[in-house]
């Protein structure tokens, strides 16, 4: 803080003194018989007394300012982490635990650095796992699978794809979360639905986050959406049949299952990330870290 400087000017009062002199005037008078000497007049001094003016002090009073000195607060030491971590699954000194849905939401919303992860998980299937090791790890490898309802039978869940995530290493006894972000869309026909409804992606997923189903969002346009999705499903099946990735029997089963799949998609389309496998590596990595690779399956 800059110090303010004040300049005080002292004013002196000067008095001017005047001395007035009174002069006497002499006069003579002549009479008929006797001449009397006129007495010499006595000059009277009429000097006025000089009054010295009072000089007033113009010095300003000194104002004392209080200086606030902050008190030093000693930070309390952080509690030592509990080891081994509770509720973790252990194998050969490697520990892992899958967080609950509430914990996952808390993790994603706690850090601003995870904004891209949050955005990706609004539209794609995601998961997470806590990892730790009793020894130092140079790097980690986490694999998982994405599961969803079968095209032929929506009551049966099948593998939609595999996910492989590589993350930097950690020191011993350090627990860290790993986010498993796939590119498997939560809504398979997202672009088609958005185009049919004439709605923007952000608004669409905000409504999904509020618990609304596709049927509720579509409203009066529900039949138009159903027809568009069914046509897109048939086109996809025909392309895979032509490419030889599915047989004629499989294609027919999937065509027959279209109404059930569309109905499931319009009400609640659930994908899960499971089958998580965690590896702690002590050798130097030969791949790019961090990295994530998602490989979707052709038959669902």
N, C-alpha and C positions, 0 to 999 in steps of 0.2 A: 504494500500500500504506500502511495506517495504521501509524504508529510506536507501539510499545507503551511505555508509561511505567511505570517501577518506582520505588517509594518505599521507601528504606532507613531504618529506624528504628535510631538508635544508643542503646543502653542503657547508662546510667552506674550503676556500683555505688557505693553509699553505705555508709560504715562508721561505726558508732556506737561512740564510745569511752566507757568507764566508769572512773571513778577511785574506788578504794576507800580510805578513811581508817581507820587502826588507832588506837584510843584506848587509853592506858596507865592502869592502875588502881593507886593508892597505898594501902598499908595500914601501921599501927603496932602493935608488940608490947610489953608491960610485963613485966619480969623482977623477981625478988626483990631483988637487991642493986644491980645496975648497970643503968642504963638506957642502952642503946646506940642511938645514933641510926641509925636505918635509912637506909642509903644510898638516895638518890633513884634510882629506876630510870630508866634511859635509854630513852627511847622510840625504837624502831627503825622506820624507815620500811619499809613493806612494799608500797609502790606497785608495781604490775605494769607492765611495759613495754608500751606500745601498739604493736601490729603493724598496719601499714597493708596493707589487702588489695590484691592485684594486679588492676588493671583490664585485662580482655582486650578487644582490639579486635574489633568485630563488622562491620567494613567488608568488603563482598563484593568478590571479585576481579573486575577488568574483563575481560570476554570480548570479544575482537576478532572481528568477523564479516567474512567475505570477501564482497565485493560482486562479482557476475558482470556484466561489461560485454560485451554481445554484439558480435561483430565485424561491421563493415559489409561486406557483399558487394556489389560492383558488378555489376549485371545485365549480361549480355553482350548486345549488340545483336542484334536479329532479322535473319536473313539477308534480303537484298533479293530480292523475287520475280523469277523468271526471266521475261524477256519477249523475244520472244513465248513463250507457254506451249507446252511440248512435247506432241506427239501430239494437238494440236487441229486441227480443220478450220477454215480461214480463208476469209472472203469479205467483201471491202470493209471490212476492219478489224474485222470481227466474228468472234469465235472461239467454237467449241463442241466439246464432247467428251462422249460418252455413257460413264458409268462402268460398270465391270464389275459383275456381281452381288455379288461380295465387297465392292467399294467401296460399293455401295448399302446393303448391310446395315450396313457400318461407319458410314456417314453417319447412318443412322436410329437407330443405337444409341449414337452418340457424344453426342448432345444430348438432355437431358431435355425441352427445349422442343418436341421433335418427337414427343411421346407420342401426340398425336391423329393425326398422320400415320402413325405406326407402326400404330396401331389400325385406321385406314382401309385400309392396305395389306395387312393380314392377311386381309381379306375381299374386296378389290377389286383390279383391275388397276392397277398403278402403274409409273412409270418415273422417270428423273431425267436431267438434263443439266447439265454445267458450262458456264457462259457467261462471256464477257469481251469487252472492246472496247478498241481503241486510243485511243478518245476517251470523254468522259463520256456516259452515257446517262440520260435523264430517267426512262424506264421501259422495261420489256422485255415483249415479246409472244412466247410460245412456243406453237406449235400442234403437235399430234401425233395419231396414229390408234391405236386399239386393234384388234388383229387376233385372230381366233380361228378354229377349224375350221368349215367350212361345214356347215349343217344337212343339205344334200343329199349332200355328200362330205367326210367328216372329214379326208381327206388334203389337202384344198385349204383354204388359209387365206384368209378374206375380212375386210373391214372391219366391225367391230362398232359403231364409233362414232368421233366426232371429239372432241378435247379441246383447249380453248383456255385458257391460263393467263397471267395478267398479274401481274407482280411489280415492286416498286420499282426505281428506277434505281441505277446504280453509278458509281463514279469510274473514270477510265481505268486500265487495267492491273490491275483488281481481278477476280479469279476467284471466282465464287460459284456454289453449286449451286442448282438449281431442281427441286423435286419435282413430278412430274406425277401427280396423283391423280384417277383416274376413279371413277365409281360403277358400273362394269361388274363384276358379281359374279364372283369366281373360280369359284364353284360356282353355276351358274344356278338350280338348284332347292334352294337352301340351306334356306329355311324348311320346305319339304316334307320334305327329308331329316332335318332336326333333329327335326321333329314325328314322323316315322315311326320314327326310332331312339330317340326319347325322351332325347336328349342335349343338353346345354347348348352354346351357341355357343363359349364360351371353350375348353372341353374339346375340342370338335370341331376347332377350328383349331390347338390345341396338337398334336393327333395328326397333322394335316396337315403342320405344321411339322417334325414328327419323321420325315416321309417316308412316312407311311402313306397308301394310296389309299382311296377310298371303299369299294371292295370289301372291303378289310381291316378298315375301321372297322365296316362293316355286319355282317360275320360271318354268323351264321345267318339274319339278317333280309334278306339280299341280294335274294331273290326278291320280298319285299314292297316293297323300295325300288325295284326295277326296274319293277314294276307301277305304283307311284304316280307315278314320273317319266314313264313312257310315257303314262299317262292325262292328266297335266298338259300334256305336249307336244301331244297331240292336241287338247286344249281350246284351247290357245294358237293353234294353226294354224287351227282353226275360227273363232276370233274375228277373226283377221287376214283370213281369207277373207271373212267377213261384212262387215268394214269396207272391203273392196276394196283393201287394201294388197298383196295377193298374188293371183295368178290361180289358177284351178282346177288347172292343170298344175303350178304351183309348190307348191301345197298337197299334191298327190299325191306329188310328189318328196320333200317334207319328211316326209310320213307314212311313206313307204317307208324313209327314212333314220333313223327314230327308233331302231331297235335298235342301229345302229352308233354313233349319238351317245350313247346311254345307256351303251353299253359303254365308249366313250372317256371319258365323264364319270366312270365308276366306277373307271377305272384311272389315267388322267392327263389332267387338263383344263388345257391350256396356253393362256394368253393372253399376248400381247406388246404392248408399247407402242413404236411405231416411226414412221417418216416424220416425224421431228422437224424443225421449221422455227423458226429463231430470228431475231427482229427487235429491233434497238436503236433506240428512238425518242428524238429530241431535242426534240420539241414537247411541249407540256403535255398531259397525259392528259384525256380527256373521259369516262372510265369509272372505275368503282370499282377501286382497286388496294390490296391484292392481291385477285384473284378467280379462280375456276376454273369453267368451264362445260363439261359433258360432254353431247354430243348423240348418243344411240344411233341406229343405223340400223334400219329396219323389216324389211329383207330381209337374211337372213344365209345 
